[in-house]
Structures are given as C-alpha cells and as structure tokens.
Amino acid sequence: MAKPEERPSRSFLAPKLASTYEFYAKKMRQKYIEDGVLPPTNPSFSSLRTRRATDKIDELIEQGEVACVVEKREEFEDLDIVVSAKDIHRLKRESHWRVRPFKLVH
C-alpha cells in the first residue's frame, strides 16, 4: 500500500476524473430510466449545517456527522456541508446509489 504522502491529492485528480465520472453517471442514469429500474421519485436528505473552519473529521465522526462537498454545476457554487451519518447510510442502501440523483434540502 502506498504511503499517504505518495498518493496524488484530490485537487490534482478531481479535475482529471470529473468529466469521465460525469459522462458515466449520465449514461447510467439514462439507461436506468429507460429500463424502468429507477423509481420516479428521488430520495432526499437535509444538511445539518454549513461546514465551519473549526470542524475536524474526528469530532464529526464522534457526533455522528459527516462532512460533504457538493461540487458545483452550471450556475451553482461548491457546497461544504455537514450531514448526518445516518442519512448517508440510508442513501447508500438505495438501489443504484452511485448514479441516481438525490435531492439535498439545504
């Protein structure tokens, strides 16, 4: 296993992989909708609050919270939010959770 200092950073990899992931997700959503696999309603979850500079991952885990980044699309900016770990667990139990759209109430 590579040491953490040898791995490329997220800021380096994200722009290179973003278009590939977006293209794949778009095609999979289209296929699932055409095949009737995805239900017509989108699951939703709400954010607890906007992430603060003082938030630490260890403290958030102890409180049952998860820090998330919603990447910008079109006219919207990036969102740094904190959500409940239970909501993330519930979303991951949905079918096709990696490619289906979710509704975020912020």
C-alpha positions in Angstrom: 0.0 0.0 0.0 1.3 3.4 -0.9 2.2 5.9 1.8 -0.2 8.8 2.1 2.4 11.3 1.0 3.0 9.4 -2.2 -0.7 9.5 -3.3 -1.8 12.3 -5.6 -4.0 14.9 -3.9 -7.8 15.2 -4.5 -7.2 18.6 -6.1 -4.9 17.1 -8.7 -7.1 14.1 -9.5 -10.6 15.5 -9.3 -10.4 17.7 -12.5 -8.9 14.9 -14.5 -11.6 12.3 -13.5 -14.6 14.6 -13.2 -15.6 14.6 -16.8 -15.2 10.8 -17.0 -17.4 10.2 -13.9 -20.0 12.7 -15.1 -20.2 11.1 -18.5 -20.5 7.6 -17.0 -23.1 8.7 -14.4 -25.2 10.5 -17.1 -25.2 7.4 -19.3 -26.1 5.1 -16.4 -28.9 7.3 -15.3 -30.3 7.4 -18.8 -30.1 3.6 -19.1 -31.7 3.0 -15.7 -34.6 5.5 -16.5 -35.1 3.9 -19.9 -35.2 0.4 -18.4 -37.6 1.4 -15.7 -35.2 0.4 -13.0 -35.1 3.7 -11.1 -38.3 4.8 -9.3 -39.7 8.1 -10.5 -39.1 9.9 -7.2 -35.7 10.9 -6.0 -34.7 10.3 -2.3 -33.9 13.4 -0.4 -31.9 14.3 2.7 -31.2 17.6 4.5 -28.0 19.1 5.6 -27.5 19.9 9.3 -25.4 23.0 8.7 -22.7 24.6 6.6 -19.2 23.3 7.4 -17.1 25.6 9.6 -13.3 26.0 9.5 -13.2 24.7 13.1 -14.8 21.3 12.1 -12.5 18.3 12.5 -13.2 14.9 10.9 -12.6 13.0 14.2 -15.0 15.3 16.1 -17.7 15.0 13.4 -17.5 11.2 13.5 -17.9 11.1 17.3 -21.0 13.3 16.9 -22.4 11.0 14.1 -21.9 13.6 11.4 -20.1 13.5 8.0 -18.5 16.4 6.1 -19.6 16.5 2.5 -18.7 18.6 -0.6 -21.3 19.0 -3.3 -19.4 20.0 -6.4 -20.6 22.9 -8.5 -22.7 22.5 -11.6 -23.8 25.2 -14.0 -24.6 28.3 -12.0 -24.2 26.8 -8.5 -21.1 27.0 -6.4 -19.5 24.2 -4.3 -21.3 23.5 -1.0 -19.3 22.4 2.0 -21.9 20.9 4.3 -22.3 18.6 7.3 -24.9 15.9 7.2 -26.0 13.1 9.5 -24.1 9.8 9.1 -27.5 8.0 9.3 -28.6 9.9 6.1 -25.5 8.9 4.2 -26.0 5.2 5.3 -29.7 5.4 4.2 -28.7 6.8 0.8 -26.1 4.1 0.3 -28.8 1.5 0.8 -30.8 2.8 -2.1 -30.6 0.9 -5.4 -28.0 2.3 -7.9 -27.0 5.0 -5.3 -23.8 5.9 -7.2 -25.6 7.1 -10.3 -29.1 8.2 -9.3 -29.9 11.8 -8.4 -30.6 12.8 -4.9 -32.4 15.9 -3.6 -30.5 18.0 -1.0 -32.5 20.3 1.2 -30.1 23.0 2.4 
